[in-house]
Amino acid sequence: MLEGKRIIVTGSARGMGEATLKAYVEAGANVVGMDVSDEAGESVSNKANNAGPGKCSYIHVDVSKKSSVEESFTKAVEILGGLDVLAHPAAIQRASNASDVSVEDWDLMFSINVKGTMLTNQIAYKYMKKSGGGSIINFGSISGLRPEPSASAYSAAKGAVHSWTRTASGTWGKDNIRVNAILPAMATPMYYAARERSTEEENIASHWRNSVPISLGQEYGDPDRDLAPVMVFFASDSSRFITGQLIPVDGGQTAGL
Ligand SMILES: NC(=O)c1ccc[n+]([C@@H]2O[C@H](COP(=O)([O-])OP(=O)(O)OC[C@H]3O[C@@H](n4cnc5c(N)ncnc54)[C@H](O)[C@@H]3O)[C@@H](O)[C@H]2O)c1
């Protein structure tokens, strides 16, 4: 389904980035995975490349740093021979309360999650314009739609990702570049870490438990089964008339807002 597509996946060392990268290579694409976590990133890419039928390699990136993004994307585009798709799950999540969130936490969250989205999208746009079009898939969150007492900076940053996604789609549509954001609820290392550090009260307040109508025997979705096929669709030409949208892939969680 993705034969001939040239794709960059950020945050590819684990979680939804890993599931996305594997699915793209399985669908025949030529992929470069990127992350700050190099050992895991290399290992995920090597395994996917060996499994085929597409191709895959790995490059280090820190999405919050302009020079790193420029250097890594330039190298990746050289390897791929152009760029058609950017899947951008790379992000961090930290706990913070609105009453006392520190400037350091706020800056870190906005640097990686918001500036990282702007920097990766902007350079992807430059290369996709040369390719005659493309698809950028960002990652928002239900946290950017609802009050999030246990993660104030994360929530504000995801709200900014939603706004950016709409604005970029409006700006780049004329170049045949679509920009959407997935709002997932998937069982990944980020999810388990957040659940682990939360109190029972916060778990209930965050609606993590019993908040997913289609639970399929688990609380959150399986990235390989429940997210990866959607990522393939948004990388493919089948989604060519969808842009500027926030797409929940969450078993109905946002429907309860
Ligand atoms: N897991 C969920 O249910 C959930 C819910 C809502 C939104 N999200 C969003 O979905 C996306 C994927 O989440 P996940 O659960 O797979 O997370 P994860 O923590 O499991 O994986 C994130 C990856 O991003 C990488 N990363 C972090 N900082 C980076 C940086 N500066 N540069 C490059 N790579 C960096 C990490 O090393 C990691 O490999 C994120 O944007 C997250 O905010 C997740």
The ligand as an SDF file (V2000), in Angstrom:
LIG
                    3D

 44 48  0  0  0  0  0  0  0  0999 V2000
    0.0960    6.9120   24.9620 N   0  0  0  0  0  0  0  0  0  0  0  0
   -1.0600    7.5500   24.8780 C   0  0  0  0  0  0  0  0  0  0  0  0
   -2.1310    7.0150   25.1760 O   0  0  0  0  0  0  0  0  0  0  0  0
   -1.0910    8.9950   24.3880 C   0  0  0  0  0  0  0  0  0  0  0  0
   -2.2620    9.7430   24.5980 C   0  0  0  0  0  0  0  0  0  0  0  0
   -2.3410   11.0080   24.0520 C   0  0  0  0  0  0  0  0  0  0  0  0
   -1.2880   11.5130   23.2960 C   0  0  0  0  0  0  0  0  0  0  0  0
   -0.1540   10.7840   23.1280 N   0  0  0  0  0  0  0  0  0  0  0  0
    0.9130   11.3290   22.2670 C   0  0  0  0  0  0  0  0  0  0  0  0
    1.2640   10.3390   21.2990 O   0  0  0  0  0  0  0  0  0  0  0  0
    2.6410   10.4840   20.9320 C   0  0  0  0  0  0  0  0  0  0  0  0
    3.3780    9.1590   21.0870 C   0  0  0  0  0  0  0  0  0  0  0  0
    3.3130    8.7840   22.4490 O   0  0  0  0  0  0  0  0  0  0  0  0
    3.8660    7.3900   23.0200 P   0  0  0  0  0  0  0  0  0  0  0  0
    2.8780    6.9690   24.0330 O   0  0  0  0  0  0  0  0  0  0  0  0
    4.2460    6.5000   21.9120 O   0  0  0  0  0  0  0  0  0  0  0  0
    5.2000    7.9390   23.7870 O   0  0  0  0  0  0  0  0  0  0  0  0
    6.5290    7.1990   24.2230 P   0  0  0  0  0  0  0  0  0  0  0  0
    7.0780    7.9610   25.3860 O   0  0  0  0  0  0  0  0  0  0  0  0
    6.2850    5.7500   24.4190 O   0  0  0  0  0  0  0  0  0  0  0  0
    7.4950    7.4210   22.9530 O   0  0  0  0  0  0  0  0  0  0  0  0
    7.9330    8.7290   22.6370 C   0  0  0  0  0  0  0  0  0  0  0  0
    9.2520    8.6520   21.8970 C   0  0  0  0  0  0  0  0  0  0  0  0
    9.6800    9.9970   21.6100 O   0  0  0  0  0  0  0  0  0  0  0  0
   11.0770   10.0920   21.8520 C   0  0  0  0  0  0  0  0  0  0  0  0
   11.4810   11.4690   22.1510 N   0  0  0  0  0  0  0  0  0  0  0  0
   11.2700   12.1650   23.3010 C   0  0  0  0  0  0  0  0  0  0  0  0
   11.8600   13.3680   23.2440 N   0  0  0  0  0  0  0  0  0  0  0  0
   12.4440   13.4450   22.0050 C   0  0  0  0  0  0  0  0  0  0  0  0
   13.2090   14.4560   21.3620 C   0  0  0  0  0  0  0  0  0  0  0  0
   13.5160   15.6160   21.9680 N   0  0  0  0  0  0  0  0  0  0  0  0
   13.6370   14.2240   20.1070 N   0  0  0  0  0  0  0  0  0  0  0  0
   13.3770   13.0440   19.4910 C   0  0  0  0  0  0  0  0  0  0  0  0
   12.6640   12.0440   20.0670 N   0  0  0  0  0  0  0  0  0  0  0  0
   12.2080   12.2440   21.3120 C   0  0  0  0  0  0  0  0  0  0  0  0
   11.3110    9.1520   23.0310 C   0  0  0  0  0  0  0  0  0  0  0  0
   12.6830    8.7780   23.1680 O   0  0  0  0  0  0  0  0  0  0  0  0
   10.3840    7.9880   22.6990 C   0  0  0  0  0  0  0  0  0  0  0  0
   11.0510    7.0130   21.9340 O   0  0  0  0  0  0  0  0  0  0  0  0
    3.1710   11.6040   21.8190 C   0  0  0  0  0  0  0  0  0  0  0  0
    3.1130   12.8240   21.0980 O   0  0  0  0  0  0  0  0  0  0  0  0
    2.2060   11.6440   22.9760 C   0  0  0  0  0  0  0  0  0  0  0  0
    2.1850   12.9030   23.6290 O   0  0  0  0  0  0  0  0  0  0  0  0
   -0.0150    9.5450   23.6870 C   0  0  0  0  0  0  0  0  0  0  0  0
  1  2  1  0
  2  3  2  0
  2  4  1  0
  4  5  1  0
  4 44  2  0
  5  6  2  0
  6  7  1  0
  7  8  2  0
  8  9  1  0
  8 44  1  0
  9 10  1  0
  9 42  1  0
 10 11  1  0
 11 12  1  0
 11 40  1  0
 12 13  1  0
 13 14  1  0
 14 15  2  0
 14 16  1  0
 14 17  1  0
 17 18  1  0
 18 19  2  0
 18 20  1  0
 18 21  1  0
 21 22  1  0
 22 23  1  0
 23 24  1  0
 23 38  1  0
 24 25  1  0
 25 26  1  0
 25 36  1  0
 26 27  1  0
 26 35  1  0
 27 28  2  0
 28 29  1  0
 29 30  1  0
 29 35  2  0
 30 31  1  0
 30 32  2  0
 32 33  1  0
 33 34  2  0
 34 35  1  0
 36 37  1  0
 36 38  1  0
 38 39  1  0
 40 41  1  0
 40 42  1  0
 42 43  1  0
M  CHG  2   8   1  16  -1
M  END
$$$$
